[in-house]
Amino acid sequence: MSLNGKVAIVTGASRGIGRQAAIQLAQSGANLVVNYSSNQGKAGEVVKTIEQSGGEAIAIRADVSKVSEVEGLFSETLERFGRLDILVNNAGIMECTAIADVTEEIFDRHFAINVKGTYFACQQAMKHMEKGGTIINFSTSVSGAMLPTYSVYAATKGAIEQFTRQLAKEFGPKDIVINCIAPGQVSTELFLSGKPQELIDSYRRMNAFGRLGEPEDIANAIELLVSDKARWITGQTIRVNGGFN
């Protein structure tokens, strides 16, 4: 697969799935915008990794929960590269909290980053993305399960799935495809944080292969969906989870 000449933004690309997606898209020839919110050092490491492999990348700081900063992310991308072909809305947070302990701040923070950030990035893509572009949003396979403490997080991802479906026909006339990837449990800092080993082991037993997913598993699916072979897939949520639920 060749992405030569194409430009991709990956939000939340300083670590985990976003980092791996940025690296693999660059390896396929795309010029990369590595978005980060606070970890400039880690984002710089991703850029360096891409450049050492012969790719081109820049890091741009933007807090996706703020619409003005999302707009700035796109304007800076266009100023640097002159076009946009791929948007991977990976930035998000996950705090597993029982309903009795969910505060207004926790609720609002999840919806601001996960939902508002993704939605208004899609809005900017509608304005600026090239014909034939691709948007990948992120849901979660947890939506198909009933797991305690995931209510707020799963609710944000349900919202993303729904507006992805509705937006498909708005993007269609511009020949832009838009889909969701819904990972299962993936071995990232975000997922592993605060979880006891016993719980992590129980999650390994929930899929067909008895292991956690790796960032490469999800990045491989992203590569497939941005390829020309996936142009007839749009408005869908694809569960990339090793057979979980």
Wavefront OBJ file of the C-alpha trace (Angstrom):
o trace
v 0.000 0.000 0.000
v 1.337 3.406 -0.960
v 0.303 6.674 0.674
v 2.963 8.695 -1.128
v 2.026 12.348 -1.370
v -0.764 12.095 1.174
v -0.945 13.994 4.457
v -2.310 12.504 7.682
v -3.224 13.947 11.052
v -3.217 11.516 13.962
v -4.566 13.052 17.155
v -3.197 11.848 20.469
v -0.196 10.447 18.626
v 2.481 10.763 21.293
v 1.891 7.275 22.693
v -0.023 4.018 22.384
v -2.232 3.336 19.383
v -1.820 6.856 18.008
v 1.947 6.595 18.069
v 1.937 3.270 16.254
v -0.607 4.472 13.698
v 1.481 7.556 12.910
v 4.634 5.485 12.444
v 2.954 2.915 10.193
v 1.187 5.509 8.035
v 4.530 7.256 7.592
v 6.151 3.967 6.628
v 3.519 3.694 3.890
v 4.583 7.096 2.545
v 2.276 9.643 4.197
v 3.499 12.906 5.647
v 2.461 12.961 9.293
v 1.115 15.509 11.720
v 1.723 14.107 15.191
v -0.797 15.815 17.445
v -0.290 15.943 21.195
v -1.875 17.780 24.100
v 0.825 17.945 26.772
v 3.659 15.483 26.175
v 5.894 17.401 23.798
v 8.869 15.133 24.482
v 7.027 11.947 23.521
v 5.578 13.592 20.407
v 9.071 14.673 19.422
v 10.269 11.089 19.781
v 7.559 9.931 17.350
v 8.620 12.593 14.838
v 12.264 11.532 15.232
v 11.372 7.867 14.699
v 9.543 8.740 11.488
v 12.351 10.948 10.222
v 14.984 8.313 10.961
v 13.077 5.958 8.648
v 13.081 8.520 5.865
v 9.613 9.950 6.472
v 8.437 13.489 7.062
v 6.550 14.544 10.191
v 5.863 17.498 12.441
v 4.423 17.672 15.952
v 1.573 20.108 16.620
v 0.198 20.773 20.089
v -3.580 21.081 20.347
v -6.056 20.238 23.086
v -8.894 18.699 21.079
v -11.434 19.571 23.784
v -11.086 23.205 22.649
v -12.578 23.963 19.242
v -10.227 26.894 18.653
v -7.233 24.594 19.090
v -8.730 21.992 16.747
v -9.091 24.748 14.163
v -5.476 25.738 14.775
v -4.328 22.145 14.290
v -5.881 22.047 10.832
v -4.731 25.500 9.777
v -1.156 24.718 10.816
v -1.301 21.404 8.946
v -2.459 23.137 5.776
v 0.159 25.841 6.159
v 2.902 23.226 6.451
v 1.772 20.611 3.931
v -0.894 22.321 1.811
v -3.427 19.494 1.973
v -5.070 16.866 4.174
v -6.015 13.329 3.105
v -6.260 11.243 6.289
v -7.612 12.059 9.740
v -7.286 9.568 12.595
v -9.250 10.816 15.609
v -7.390 8.780 18.203
v -7.168 11.288 21.081
v -9.269 10.267 24.067
v -9.378 9.527 27.760
v -10.706 6.616 29.782
v -11.306 6.782 33.514
v -13.042 3.707 34.891
v -15.330 5.017 37.622
v -18.349 3.572 39.399
v -21.460 5.686 38.912
v -21.524 6.596 42.606
v -18.131 8.257 42.176
v -18.633 9.987 38.822
v -18.408 13.742 39.223
v -19.622 16.422 36.846
v -15.985 17.162 36.074
v -15.260 13.538 35.095
v -18.388 13.413 32.932
v -17.711 16.718 31.179
v -14.018 15.950 30.605
v -14.824 12.664 28.864
v -17.412 14.191 26.576
v -15.268 17.252 25.830
v -12.229 15.233 24.734
v -13.764 12.061 23.331
v -16.930 13.412 21.698
v -16.512 17.135 21.107
v -12.893 16.742 20.035
v -13.738 14.075 17.470
v -16.835 15.853 16.174
v -15.211 19.212 15.545
v -12.174 17.584 13.970
v -14.625 15.965 11.538
v -16.116 19.414 10.922
v -12.684 20.754 10.005
v -12.135 17.761 7.727
v -15.381 18.588 5.910
v -13.991 22.051 5.234
v -10.429 21.184 4.312
v -9.964 17.503 3.393
v -9.120 16.548 -0.172
v -11.565 14.590 -2.313
v -10.949 10.890 -1.748
v -9.942 11.387 1.888
v -10.453 9.078 4.836
v -11.534 9.671 8.428
v -11.088 7.093 11.169
v -12.875 7.668 14.482
v -12.488 5.546 17.596
v -15.150 3.664 19.496
v -14.670 0.700 21.825
v -15.655 -2.945 21.928
v -16.641 -2.374 25.557
v -19.881 -0.964 24.113
v -20.966 -4.522 23.380
v -20.345 -5.723 26.930
v -21.744 -4.880 30.339
v -18.728 -3.991 32.433
v -18.916 -2.037 35.690
v -17.169 1.370 35.905
v -17.189 1.917 32.107
v -20.508 3.778 31.834
v -19.225 7.269 31.029
v -16.451 6.097 28.710
v -18.755 3.732 26.808
v -21.376 6.472 26.508
v -18.893 8.764 24.761
v -17.988 6.032 22.314
v -21.647 5.282 21.609
v -22.067 8.922 20.628
v -19.092 8.705 18.258
v -20.507 5.601 16.570
v -23.811 7.342 15.968
v -22.505 10.558 14.508
v -20.060 8.604 12.352
v -23.048 6.809 10.800
v -24.952 10.039 10.268
v -21.972 11.869 8.797
v -21.245 9.203 6.186
v -23.806 10.631 3.749
v -22.617 14.184 4.330
v -19.056 13.206 3.454
v -20.056 10.913 0.593
v -20.552 13.662 -2.031
v -16.928 14.716 -1.397
v -15.806 11.088 -1.888
v -14.620 10.971 1.737
v -15.121 7.784 3.712
v -15.620 7.837 7.475
v -15.594 4.838 9.790
v -15.072 3.828 13.415
v -12.616 1.314 14.737
v -13.683 -0.272 18.012
v -10.659 -1.899 19.675
v -10.913 -4.458 22.414
v -8.456 -4.476 25.292
v -5.124 -3.220 23.967
v -1.861 -3.199 25.879
v -1.368 0.556 26.153
v -0.535 2.868 29.017
v -4.109 4.232 28.880
v -5.676 0.790 29.251
v -3.269 -0.706 31.793
v -3.172 2.303 34.130
v -4.587 1.567 37.572
v -5.686 -1.998 36.788
v -4.522 -4.876 39.028
v -2.818 -7.789 37.298
v -5.700 -10.117 38.155
v -8.111 -7.913 36.212
v -5.750 -7.631 33.252
v -5.426 -11.416 33.169
v -9.209 -11.773 33.167
v -9.422 -9.497 30.117
v -6.913 -11.699 28.294
v -9.308 -14.612 28.700
v -12.219 -12.704 27.137
v -11.088 -12.979 23.513
v -10.368 -15.838 21.150
v -6.582 -15.684 21.428
v -5.980 -15.329 25.151
v -3.903 -12.169 24.907
v -4.301 -8.427 24.952
v -4.230 -6.655 21.632
v -1.130 -4.693 20.688
v -1.044 -1.198 19.153
v 0.162 -2.798 15.902
v -3.083 -4.799 15.661
v -5.104 -1.593 15.586
v -2.667 0.312 13.375
v -2.884 -2.525 10.833
v -6.662 -2.072 10.691
v -6.211 1.676 10.205
v -3.866 1.016 7.288
v -6.475 -1.241 5.702
v -9.263 1.327 6.066
v -7.234 4.179 4.561
v -6.266 2.070 1.553
v -7.994 2.220 -1.820
v -9.283 -1.314 -1.231
v -11.639 0.005 1.482
v -13.322 2.814 -0.509
v -16.726 1.048 -0.407
v -16.734 0.874 3.395
v -18.199 3.942 5.101
v -20.372 4.761 8.089
v -19.365 1.513 9.778
v -18.008 0.487 13.165
v -15.442 -2.278 12.807
v -14.654 -4.248 15.937
v -10.929 -4.993 15.990
v -10.810 -7.055 19.144
v -9.568 -10.606 18.638
v -13.049 -12.028 19.143
v -13.912 -10.174 22.353
v -17.673 -10.299 23.033
l 1 2 3 4 5 6 7 8 9 10 11 12 13 14 15 16 17 18 19 20 21 22 23 24 25 26 27 28 29 30 31 32 33 34 35 36 37 38 39 40 41 42 43 44 45 46 47 48 49 50 51 52 53 54 55 56 57 58 59 60 61 62 63 64 65 66 67 68 69 70 71 72 73 74 75 76 77 78 79 80 81 82 83 84 85 86 87 88 89 90 91 92 93 94 95 96 97 98 99 100 101 102 103 104 105 106 107 108 109 110 111 112 113 114 115 116 117 118 119 120 121 122 123 124 125 126 127 128 129 130 131 132 133 134 135 136 137 138 139 140 141 142 143 144 145 146 147 148 149 150 151 152 153 154 155 156 157 158 159 160 161 162 163 164 165 166 167 168 169 170 171 172 173 174 175 176 177 178 179 180 181 182 183 184 185 186 187 188 189 190 191 192 193 194 195 196 197 198 199 200 201 202 203 204 205 206 207 208 209 210 211 212 213 214 215 216 217 218 219 220 221 222 223 224 225 226 227 228 229 230 231 232 233 234 235 236 237 238 239 240 241 242 243 244 245
